[in-house]
Amino acid sequence: MKPQSKTEYVEFPAGGVDTNATGDGRIGDPLPVRVAMILLDTFIVLGIYLGSLILRYPETYSNYLFSNVIVIIALSTLVPLSLIGGYSKSTDLISLRFMSEHIIVSTFSFLVASFCIYVASSFNAELSPARLNVSLTLILFPFVSLIYRRQIGARISNVQKSRSLFILGVGPVAQDFYRLLKNNKWPHSLRFFQIAPESGNNPHILPDDSDSPLVEENLEEVLAKDPASVESIVLAEDTSNIPVNLLRKLVSVHFSRIPVQTLDTFFARQWKMVPTGHVSLAWAFEKGFRLNSPSYERVKRLSDIILSSLILLIFLPVLLFVPILIRWESPGPALFRQTRVGHHRKPFVLLKFRTMRQGSEKEDIYTRGNDSRITRLGAFLRKVRLDELPQLWNVLKGEMSLIGPRAEWDKCVDQYEKSIPFYHFRHTVKPGITGWAQVNYPYGENEDDAEEKLKYDLYYIRHFSFGLDLSICLKTLYVMLFARGR
């Protein structure tokens, strides 16, 4: 992620749209590729395990083929891999980030599988798995997986670049959508179509930019002549403005060969965010929200207590040693306290290790890049996210969760709620030490950043689930291990 300007904050993943729509069997269609990769991963995992058993025990290998061990190995590799987008068409399989996350999640799989097999064998005396072969399988699999995923990723990328993303609409919404795609170097060519011949008079989607795509008129004719050239169709226009006959044609196309999406669906599937500028307050009443699940709320709270206590024990030496270094480098308390806004807008005092000069937060409410107020030790703590450790006490008290939207300063919240639509939705869940916005977007430096991060927070609120929480945990590990924090 390389923040450059207001329209260039984040480099979204390149690739097509992750959708479950049925395709015509082309390499770019998500369902065949996803199923093929799941089957191939299963074959690789079982093949490595069985092959190593045959080499080690050529005569008695069948004595070690325990069904529960095989299931544990398969699930502990496939499920975590799916959480980082290992089977998603929208994931850039050849990126350094995916490779790093794959290695992290494979380490997690190794620990989980080892623990599960140890527990299972402890309660079953007849279960004597070949632990060396299990370990070998879990160590070799990520390397084989990364090699073949790079090949598939390169091929999909080449095929996708030969197709076009069709956008229906030429108004302000479509123009903003084009700017966003352009700033983030969308890999496919873009073609914009009018809803009707009289719906636009400018030859280009941006009247003042002759390099922007030309506006075309007859979408139905193009679809009939060359459907293979279409990657996806996005509706950058209110469906009530689209003629009924054209809508019927698009429905037919969607269920036959080419995915058709609204702008909201495109943002959610491709970039895992909510386009706040193009949704209404009625968005809150849509089906699918999981916030009203008391069972998951209880599980999440129990997980917060257990994991926070465990992390505090593991990092106890850090918690004792870092305050000494902070006070040695600069005068003042080791802990930074500030009033933040929590669940249902209830204020609380957040704790962090102090990373700036004492009292310097009064100079500017935002932390800038290369901010001179940050101490040398503070810069390191921020990069590896260790400055957040004291917030575990806030989690234990129930004021925060391990995962959720960032807890904002009450002064900032008062300002944002007046100027940023939907900002109050952030308070429908507990704030978190890490969250979907934190792992997908740079540290906020102004109100524009706060609005952009809100798009990710709303996606988290909309898709509140265990799977998304686990995915955030894995991405947070990536940020910590590779010092991508700020």
C-alpha positions as CSV (number, residue, x, y, z in Angstrom):
1,M,0.0,0.0,0.0
2,K,1.5,3.3,-1.1
3,P,-0.5,6.4,-0.2
4,Q,0.0,9.1,-2.7
5,S,-2.9,11.4,-2.8
6,K,-6.6,11.6,-2.0
7,T,-7.5,9.3,-4.9
8,E,-4.4,7.1,-4.6
9,Y,-4.4,5.9,-1.0
10,V,-4.5,2.1,-1.6
11,E,-3.3,-0.2,-4.3
12,F,-6.2,-2.7,-4.5
13,P,-5.4,-6.2,-5.6
14,A,-5.3,-6.7,-9.3
15,G,-7.4,-9.3,-11.0
16,G,-11.0,-10.0,-11.8
17,V,-14.1,-10.0,-9.7
18,D,-14.6,-12.7,-7.1
19,T,-18.2,-13.9,-7.8
20,N,-20.1,-17.1,-7.6
21,A,-21.8,-16.5,-10.9
22,T,-21.8,-19.4,-13.2
23,G,-19.4,-19.0,-16.1
24,D,-18.7,-20.7,-19.4
25,G,-15.7,-22.7,-18.3
26,R,-13.0,-20.2,-19.3
27,I,-9.8,-20.0,-17.2
28,G,-10.8,-16.7,-15.7
29,D,-14.1,-18.0,-14.4
30,P,-13.9,-18.2,-10.6
31,L,-15.9,-21.4,-9.8
32,P,-13.9,-23.9,-12.0
33,V,-10.6,-22.4,-10.9
34,R,-11.6,-22.4,-7.2
35,V,-12.8,-26.0,-7.3
36,A,-9.8,-27.2,-9.3
37,M,-7.4,-25.5,-6.8
38,I,-9.2,-27.1,-3.8
39,L,-9.0,-30.5,-5.4
40,L,-5.4,-30.0,-6.4
41,D,-4.4,-28.9,-2.8
42,T,-6.2,-31.9,-1.4
43,F,-4.4,-34.2,-3.8
44,I,-1.0,-32.6,-3.0
45,V,-1.5,-32.8,0.8
46,L,-2.6,-36.4,0.7
47,G,0.0,-37.3,-2.0
48,I,2.9,-35.9,0.1
49,Y,1.6,-37.7,3.3
50,L,1.0,-41.1,1.5
51,G,4.2,-40.9,-0.5
52,S,6.3,-40.2,2.6
53,L,4.7,-43.1,4.4
54,I,5.4,-45.5,1.5
55,L,9.1,-44.3,1.4
56,R,9.5,-44.7,5.2
57,Y,7.3,-47.8,5.7
58,P,7.2,-49.6,2.4
59,E,5.7,-52.8,3.8
60,T,3.5,-51.4,6.7
61,Y,2.5,-47.9,5.5
62,S,-1.3,-48.8,5.6
63,N,-1.0,-49.1,9.4
64,Y,-0.6,-45.4,9.6
65,L,-3.5,-44.3,7.4
66,F,-5.8,-43.1,10.1
67,S,-8.9,-41.3,8.7
68,N,-9.0,-38.8,11.6
69,V,-5.4,-37.8,11.1
70,I,-5.9,-37.4,7.3
71,V,-9.0,-35.2,8.0
72,I,-7.0,-33.0,10.4
73,I,-4.1,-32.5,8.0
74,A,-6.5,-31.6,5.1
75,L,-8.7,-29.2,7.1
76,S,-5.8,-27.5,8.9
77,T,-4.2,-26.7,5.5
78,L,-7.2,-25.9,3.3
79,V,-9.4,-23.9,5.7
80,P,-6.7,-21.4,6.8
81,L,-5.5,-21.0,3.2
82,S,-9.1,-20.1,2.1
83,L,-9.1,-17.3,4.8
84,I,-6.3,-15.5,3.1
85,G,-7.9,-15.7,-0.3
86,G,-6.0,-18.8,-1.5
87,Y,-9.1,-19.9,-3.6
88,S,-10.3,-16.4,-4.5
89,K,-10.0,-15.1,-8.0
90,S,-9.5,-11.6,-6.8
91,T,-6.3,-12.5,-4.9
92,D,-3.0,-11.7,-6.6
93,L,-1.4,-15.1,-6.3
94,I,2.0,-13.9,-7.4
95,S,2.3,-11.0,-5.0
96,L,4.9,-10.9,-2.2
97,R,2.0,-10.2,0.3
98,F,0.2,-13.4,-0.6
99,M,3.4,-15.4,-0.4
100,S,4.2,-14.0,3.1
101,E,0.6,-14.7,4.3
102,H,0.8,-18.2,2.9
103,I,3.9,-19.0,4.9
104,I,2.4,-17.4,8.0
105,V,-0.8,-19.4,7.7
106,S,1.1,-22.6,7.0
107,T,3.0,-22.1,10.3
108,F,-0.4,-21.7,12.0
109,S,-1.6,-24.9,10.3
110,F,1.4,-26.8,11.5
111,L,0.7,-25.8,15.1
112,V,-3.0,-26.4,14.9
113,A,-2.6,-29.8,13.3
114,S,0.1,-30.9,15.7
115,F,-2.0,-29.9,18.7
116,C,-5.1,-31.7,17.4
117,I,-3.3,-34.9,16.6
118,Y,-1.6,-34.8,20.0
119,V,-4.9,-34.5,21.7
120,A,-6.5,-37.2,19.6
121,S,-3.7,-39.7,20.2
122,S,-3.8,-38.9,23.9
123,F,-7.4,-40.1,24.2
124,N,-7.0,-43.1,21.8
125,A,-4.2,-45.5,22.6
126,E,-4.6,-47.3,19.3
127,L,-3.9,-44.1,17.4
128,S,-0.2,-43.9,16.7
129,P,0.3,-41.5,13.8
130,A,3.6,-41.1,12.1
131,R,4.3,-37.6,13.5
132,L,7.5,-37.1,11.3
133,N,5.5,-37.7,8.2
134,V,2.7,-35.4,9.3
135,S,5.3,-32.7,10.0
136,L,7.0,-33.3,6.6
137,T,3.6,-33.0,4.9
138,L,2.8,-29.7,6.5
139,I,6.3,-28.3,5.8
140,L,6.5,-29.3,2.1
141,F,2.9,-28.4,1.2
142,P,3.3,-24.5,1.2
143,F,6.3,-24.7,-1.1
144,V,4.5,-26.9,-3.6
145,S,1.4,-24.7,-3.3
146,L,3.3,-21.5,-3.9
147,I,5.0,-22.8,-7.0
148,Y,1.9,-24.0,-8.8
149,R,-0.1,-20.9,-7.6
150,R,2.4,-18.6,-9.2
151,Q,1.9,-20.5,-12.5
152,I,-1.9,-20.3,-12.3
153,G,-1.8,-16.7,-11.2
154,A,0.4,-15.7,-14.1
155,R,-1.9,-17.5,-16.6
156,I,-5.1,-16.0,-15.1
157,S,-3.5,-12.5,-15.2
158,N,-2.6,-12.9,-18.9
159,V,-6.1,-14.1,-19.8
160,Q,-7.8,-11.4,-17.8
161,K,-5.8,-8.6,-19.4
162,S,-7.2,-9.7,-22.8
163,R,-10.7,-9.0,-21.6
164,S,-12.6,-5.8,-20.9
165,L,-14.6,-4.6,-17.9
166,F,-17.9,-3.2,-19.1
167,I,-19.4,-0.3,-17.2
168,L,-23.0,0.6,-17.8
169,G,-23.5,4.3,-17.0
170,V,-21.8,7.6,-17.9
171,G,-22.9,9.9,-15.1
172,P,-20.9,11.2,-12.1
173,V,-21.0,7.8,-10.4
174,A,-19.4,6.2,-13.4
175,Q,-16.9,9.0,-13.8
176,D,-15.8,8.6,-10.1
177,F,-15.6,4.8,-10.6
178,Y,-13.3,5.3,-13.7
179,R,-11.0,7.6,-11.7
180,L,-10.7,5.0,-8.9
181,L,-10.0,2.2,-11.4
182,K,-7.4,4.3,-13.2
183,N,-5.6,5.4,-10.0
184,N,-5.3,1.8,-8.9
185,K,-4.0,0.6,-12.3
186,W,-6.9,-1.7,-13.1
187,P,-5.4,-4.5,-15.3
188,H,-8.3,-4.9,-17.8
189,S,-9.3,-2.4,-20.5
190,L,-12.4,-0.4,-19.6
191,R,-15.5,0.2,-21.8
192,F,-18.3,2.5,-20.9
193,F,-21.8,2.3,-22.3
194,Q,-24.7,4.7,-22.3
195,I,-28.0,3.5,-21.0
196,A,-29.7,5.1,-23.9
197,P,-28.4,7.1,-26.9
198,E,-29.7,10.4,-25.4
199,S,-28.2,9.7,-21.9
200,G,-24.9,11.4,-22.7
201,N,-23.4,13.8,-25.2
202,N,-19.7,13.7,-24.5
203,P,-17.5,11.3,-26.5
204,H,-15.3,10.5,-23.5
205,I,-16.3,9.3,-20.0
206,L,-14.4,12.3,-18.7
207,P,-15.2,15.3,-20.9
208,D,-12.0,17.1,-20.0
209,D,-9.8,14.1,-20.6
210,S,-9.3,13.0,-24.2
211,D,-7.3,9.9,-23.0
212,S,-10.3,8.6,-21.0
213,P,-12.3,5.8,-22.7
214,L,-14.8,6.6,-25.4
215,V,-18.5,6.3,-24.5
216,E,-20.2,3.6,-26.5
217,E,-23.9,3.2,-27.2
218,N,-25.1,-0.3,-27.9
219,L,-24.2,-2.7,-25.1
220,E,-26.6,-5.5,-26.3
221,E,-25.0,-5.5,-29.8
222,V,-21.4,-5.8,-28.4
223,L,-22.5,-8.6,-26.0
224,A,-24.1,-10.5,-28.9
225,K,-21.0,-10.1,-31.2
226,D,-18.1,-10.9,-28.8
227,P,-19.2,-12.2,-25.3
228,A,-15.7,-13.8,-24.8
229,S,-14.1,-10.3,-24.6
230,V,-16.1,-9.4,-21.5
231,E,-14.7,-9.9,-18.0
232,S,-17.7,-8.6,-16.1
233,I,-20.4,-6.0,-16.3
234,V,-20.8,-3.3,-13.6
235,L,-23.9,-1.2,-13.2
236,A,-22.7,2.3,-12.4
237,E,-26.2,3.6,-12.5
238,D,-29.4,3.3,-10.4
239,T,-31.3,0.3,-11.8
240,S,-34.5,2.3,-11.8
241,N,-33.0,4.4,-14.6
242,I,-32.2,1.3,-16.8
243,P,-34.9,0.3,-19.3
244,V,-36.7,-2.9,-18.4
245,N,-35.8,-4.6,-21.7
246,L,-32.1,-4.0,-21.1
247,L,-32.4,-5.2,-17.5
248,R,-34.0,-8.4,-18.7
249,K,-31.2,-8.9,-21.1
250,L,-28.6,-8.4,-18.4
251,V,-30.3,-10.9,-16.1
252,S,-30.2,-13.4,-18.9
253,V,-26.5,-12.7,-19.5
254,H,-25.7,-12.9,-15.8
255,F,-27.2,-16.4,-15.4
256,S,-25.7,-17.7,-18.6
257,R,-22.1,-16.6,-19.0
258,I,-21.1,-13.2,-17.8
259,P,-21.3,-11.9,-14.2
260,V,-23.3,-8.6,-13.8
261,Q,-22.9,-6.7,-10.6
262,T,-24.1,-3.5,-8.9
263,L,-21.4,-1.1,-7.8
264,D,-22.0,-2.1,-4.2
265,T,-21.4,-5.8,-5.0
266,F,-18.3,-5.0,-7.0
267,F,-16.7,-3.1,-4.2
268,A,-17.6,-5.8,-1.6
269,R,-16.3,-8.7,-3.7
270,Q,-13.3,-7.1,-5.3
271,W,-12.0,-4.7,-2.7
272,K,-13.8,-5.9,0.5
273,M,-15.2,-2.4,1.2
274,V,-18.5,-0.5,1.1
275,P,-18.7,2.5,-1.3
276,T,-20.1,5.0,1.2
277,G,-20.8,7.6,-1.4
278,H,-23.2,5.4,-3.3
279,V,-25.4,3.7,-0.6
280,S,-28.3,5.0,1.4
281,L,-29.3,4.7,5.0
282,A,-31.5,1.8,4.0
283,W,-28.3,-0.2,3.7
284,A,-28.6,-0.8,7.4
285,F,-31.9,-2.7,6.9
286,E,-30.6,-5.2,4.3
287,K,-30.5,-8.8,5.1
288,G,-27.3,-10.6,6.0
289,F,-26.1,-8.5,8.9
290,R,-24.7,-10.8,11.7
291,L,-24.5,-8.2,14.4
292,N,-27.7,-9.6,16.1
293,S,-26.1,-12.9,16.8
294,P,-25.8,-13.2,20.6
295,S,-24.1,-16.6,20.4
296,Y,-21.2,-15.2,18.3
297,E,-21.0,-12.2,20.6
298,R,-20.5,-14.5,23.6
299,V,-18.0,-16.6,21.7
300,K,-16.1,-13.5,20.6
301,R,-16.0,-12.2,24.2
302,L,-14.8,-15.5,25.6
303,S,-12.1,-15.6,22.8
304,D,-11.1,-12.0,23.7
305,I,-10.6,-12.9,27.4
306,I,-8.6,-16.1,26.7
307,L,-6.4,-14.8,23.9
308,S,-5.7,-11.5,25.7
309,S,-4.6,-13.3,28.9
310,L,-2.4,-15.6,26.8
311,I,-0.8,-12.7,24.9
312,L,-0.2,-10.8,28.1
313,L,1.6,-13.8,29.6
314,I,3.7,-14.4,26.4
315,F,4.7,-10.7,26.2
316,L,5.1,-10.1,29.9
317,P,8.9,-9.5,29.5
318,V,8.2,-6.9,26.8
319,L,5.5,-5.2,29.0
320,L,8.1,-4.9,31.8
321,F,11.1,-3.9,29.8
322,V,9.6,-1.5,27.2
323,P,8.5,1.1,29.8
324,I,12.1,1.3,31.1
325,L,13.3,2.1,27.6
326,I,10.6,4.6,26.9
327,R,11.4,6.6,30.1
328,W,15.1,6.3,29.4
329,E,14.8,7.8,25.9
330,S,12.4,10.7,26.8
331,P,10.9,12.1,30.0
332,G,7.3,11.4,30.9
333,P,5.1,8.4,31.7
334,A,5.6,5.2,29.7
335,L,1.8,4.8,29.1
336,F,-0.2,7.1,26.9
337,R,-3.8,7.6,28.0
338,Q,-6.6,9.2,25.9
339,T,-10.4,9.2,25.9
340,R,-11.7,7.2,23.0
341,V,-15.3,6.4,21.9
342,G,-16.4,2.8,22.3
343,H,-19.4,0.5,21.8
344,H,-22.7,2.4,21.5
345,R,-20.6,5.6,21.8
346,K,-19.6,5.0,25.4
347,P,-16.3,6.8,26.2
348,F,-13.4,5.0,27.8
349,V,-9.7,5.6,28.5
350,L,-7.4,3.8,26.1
351,L,-3.9,2.7,27.1
352,K,-0.9,2.6,24.8
353,F,2.9,2.7,25.1
354,R,3.9,6.3,24.6
355,T,5.7,6.7,21.2
356,M,5.9,10.5,21.0
357,R,7.3,13.3,23.1
358,Q,5.2,14.0,26.2
359,G,2.4,16.4,25.4
360,S,3.1,16.6,21.7
361,E,-0.4,15.3,20.8
362,K,-1.6,18.8,21.4
363,E,0.4,20.1,18.4
364,D,-1.6,18.1,15.8
365,I,-4.4,15.6,16.2
366,Y,-2.9,13.5,13.3
367,T,0.3,11.6,13.1
368,R,2.1,12.4,9.8
369,G,4.6,10.4,7.9
370,N,8.1,10.9,9.4
371,D,6.5,12.9,12.2
372,S,9.3,14.6,14.2
373,R,7.3,14.1,17.5
374,I,7.8,10.3,17.3
375,T,10.8,9.0,19.3
376,R,13.2,6.4,17.8
377,L,11.9,3.7,20.0
378,G,8.4,4.8,19.3
379,A,8.9,4.5,15.6
380,F,10.0,0.8,16.1
381,L,7.1,0.1,18.4
382,R,4.6,1.5,15.9
383,K,6.1,-0.5,13.0
384,V,5.7,-3.9,14.8
385,R,2.5,-2.8,16.6
386,L,3.9,-3.4,20.1
387,D,2.7,0.0,21.2
388,E,-0.8,-1.5,21.2
389,L,0.0,-4.2,23.9
390,P,-1.4,-2.2,26.9
391,Q,-4.8,-2.1,25.1
392,L,-5.1,-5.8,26.1
393,W,-6.1,-4.4,29.5
394,N,-9.0,-2.5,27.8
395,V,-10.0,-5.8,26.1
396,L,-10.0,-7.7,29.4
397,K,-12.2,-4.9,30.9
398,G,-14.7,-5.4,28.0
399,E,-14.2,-1.9,26.6
400,M,-12.5,-3.2,23.5
401,S,-12.3,-6.4,21.4
402,L,-9.1,-7.8,19.9
403,I,-10.7,-7.2,16.5
404,G,-12.9,-4.3,15.4
405,P,-12.8,-0.7,14.1
406,R,-10.1,1.5,15.5
407,A,-11.0,3.3,18.7
408,E,-11.0,7.0,17.7
409,W,-10.3,10.0,19.9
410,D,-13.6,11.6,21.1
411,K,-12.6,15.0,19.6
412,C,-12.1,13.4,16.2
413,V,-15.4,11.4,16.4
414,D,-17.4,14.6,17.2
415,Q,-15.9,16.1,14.0
416,Y,-16.3,13.1,11.8
417,E,-19.9,12.4,12.7
418,K,-20.8,15.9,11.4
419,S,-19.0,15.6,8.1
420,I,-18.8,11.9,7.2
421,P,-22.0,10.0,6.3
422,F,-22.5,6.6,8.1
423,Y,-19.6,7.3,10.5
424,H,-21.9,6.5,13.5
425,F,-22.2,2.9,12.2
426,R,-18.7,2.2,13.6
427,H,-20.1,2.3,17.1
428,T,-22.4,-0.7,16.6
429,V,-19.5,-3.0,17.4
430,K,-16.7,-2.8,20.0
431,P,-13.5,-1.1,18.8
432,G,-10.5,-3.4,18.3
433,I,-6.8,-3.4,18.6
434,T,-6.6,-4.5,15.0
435,G,-9.3,-4.6,12.3
436,W,-10.2,-4.8,8.7
437,A,-9.4,-1.2,8.0
438,Q,-6.1,-1.3,9.9
439,V,-4.7,-4.2,7.9
440,N,-6.0,-2.9,4.5
441,Y,-5.3,0.8,4.7
442,P,-2.4,3.1,5.8
443,Y,-2.5,5.1,9.1
444,G,-4.9,8.0,8.7
445,E,-3.5,11.5,8.4
446,N,-6.6,13.5,7.7
447,E,-10.4,13.4,7.4
448,D,-10.2,12.0,3.9
449,D,-8.3,9.0,5.3
450,A,-11.0,8.6,8.0
451,E,-13.7,8.4,5.3
452,E,-11.7,5.9,3.3
453,K,-11.1,3.7,6.3
454,L,-14.8,3.8,7.1
455,K,-15.5,1.9,3.9
456,Y,-13.5,-1.0,5.3
457,D,-15.1,-0.7,8.8
458,L,-18.5,-0.9,7.2
459,Y,-17.5,-4.0,5.3
460,Y,-16.4,-5.6,8.6
461,I,-19.7,-4.6,10.3
462,R,-21.7,-6.1,7.3
463,H,-19.7,-9.3,7.3
464,F,-19.0,-9.7,11.0
465,S,-18.0,-13.3,11.4
466,F,-15.4,-15.8,12.8
467,G,-13.9,-16.3,9.4
468,L,-13.3,-12.6,8.8
469,D,-11.8,-12.2,12.3
470,L,-9.4,-15.0,11.7
471,S,-8.4,-13.5,8.4
472,I,-7.7,-10.2,10.1
473,C,-5.5,-12.0,12.7
474,L,-3.4,-13.6,9.9
475,K,-3.0,-10.3,8.1
476,T,-2.1,-8.6,11.4
477,L,0.7,-11.1,11.8
478,Y,1.9,-10.2,8.4
479,V,2.0,-6.5,9.4
480,M,3.9,-7.2,12.6
481,L,6.4,-9.7,11.2
482,F,7.3,-7.4,8.2
483,A,7.1,-4.2,10.2
484,R,4.4,-2.6,8.0
485,G,2.7,-0.7,10.8
486,R,3.1,3.1,11.4
